[in-house]
Amino acid sequence: MKVPNSAPMNIGSGEEVFGMEEFDIHHHKRTLEAKLRWLDRTDEVNGADKQLILEFYKDSVARGLSITRNIKYLILLSQLSKMLKVGFKNATKTNMKDLVVRLEHIISGWVCSL
């Protein structure tokens, strides 16, 4: 999937300025492209969840979310899909509660280790 370029913004003086993505010193565009390729090729995320994640990504791009925000969402949704194991659409209330408990244990482990 091709990563869109940022659109220029008019800053009021008639001069167009490009978003921070144009100055991609942290290589966010390359990271996003790599994450999309990984999602396409991986067996760790089931096919139905891949489609849902890609639909969410396309919607996020259409809403104008930044590349870094989209990277974060792709990573988080992929991790949640792997942790859930039954897929987003097949998840029951019990599955979601179990996932939240696992996440709470992970987070509390981080807090305790600080």
C-alpha positions in Angstrom: 0.0 0.0 0.0 1.4 3.4 -0.9 1.9 5.9 1.8 0.3 9.3 0.9 2.4 12.5 1.0 1.3 15.3 3.2 -0.8 18.0 1.7 0.5 21.6 1.8 -1.0 24.0 4.2 -1.7 27.6 3.5 -0.4 29.7 6.5 -2.4 32.8 5.6 0.3 34.7 3.7 -0.4 32.9 0.5 2.7 30.8 1.1 2.3 27.0 1.2 4.1 25.1 3.9 4.3 21.4 4.0 3.7 19.3 7.1 6.5 17.7 9.1 6.3 14.6 7.0 8.2 16.5 4.3 11.1 16.8 6.7 11.1 13.1 7.5 14.4 13.0 9.5 13.2 10.1 11.6 12.2 8.1 8.5 8.6 7.7 9.6 7.4 7.2 6.0 9.8 4.3 5.6 8.8 2.8 8.9 5.1 3.0 7.9 5.8 1.3 4.6 7.7 -1.4 6.4 4.9 -1.9 8.9 2.3 -2.2 6.1 4.6 -4.7 4.2 5.0 -6.7 7.5 1.2 -6.8 8.0 0.7 -8.0 4.5 3.2 -10.8 4.8 2.9 -12.0 8.4 1.1 -15.1 9.7 1.0 -13.7 13.2 -2.2 -11.7 12.5 -5.2 -13.5 10.9 -6.5 -12.5 7.5 -9.8 -11.0 8.8 -7.9 -8.8 11.3 -5.4 -7.7 8.7 -8.4 -6.5 6.6 -9.9 -4.6 9.6 -6.6 -3.0 10.4 -6.0 -1.9 6.8 -9.6 -0.5 6.7 -8.9 1.4 9.9 -5.6 2.7 8.4 -7.3 3.9 5.2 -9.9 5.7 7.3 -7.2 7.3 9.5 -5.4 8.5 6.3 -8.7 9.9 5.0 -9.3 11.7 8.3 -5.8 13.3 8.0 -4.0 11.6 10.9 -0.3 11.9 10.9 2.1 9.2 9.7 3.4 8.7 13.3 -0.2 8.3 14.6 -0.9 5.7 11.9 2.3 3.8 12.7 1.3 3.7 16.4 -2.2 2.4 15.5 -0.8 -0.3 13.1 1.6 -1.5 15.8 -1.1 -1.5 18.6 -3.8 -3.1 16.6 -1.4 -5.8 15.3 -0.3 -6.5 18.9 -3.8 -6.6 20.2 -4.8 -9.0 17.4 -1.9 -11.3 18.3 -2.8 -11.2 22.0 -6.5 -11.7 21.4 -5.9 -14.8 19.3 -9.6 -15.3 18.3 -9.8 -12.3 16.0 -11.5 -8.9 16.5 -14.9 -10.0 15.0 -15.1 -13.2 17.0 -14.0 -11.7 20.3 -16.5 -12.1 23.1 -17.0 -10.0 26.1 -15.0 -12.6 28.1 -12.2 -12.5 25.6 -12.0 -8.8 25.9 -12.0 -8.9 29.7 -9.2 -11.5 29.6 -7.2 -9.2 27.3 -7.7 -6.2 29.6 -6.5 -8.3 32.6 -3.4 -9.4 30.6 -2.7 -5.8 29.6 -3.1 -4.6 33.2 -0.6 -7.2 34.4 1.9 -6.0 31.7 1.4 -2.4 32.7 1.6 -3.1 36.4 4.9 -5.0 35.8 6.2 -1.8 34.1 5.2 0.4 37.0 6.6 -2.0 39.6 10.0 -2.2 37.8 10.4 1.6 37.7 
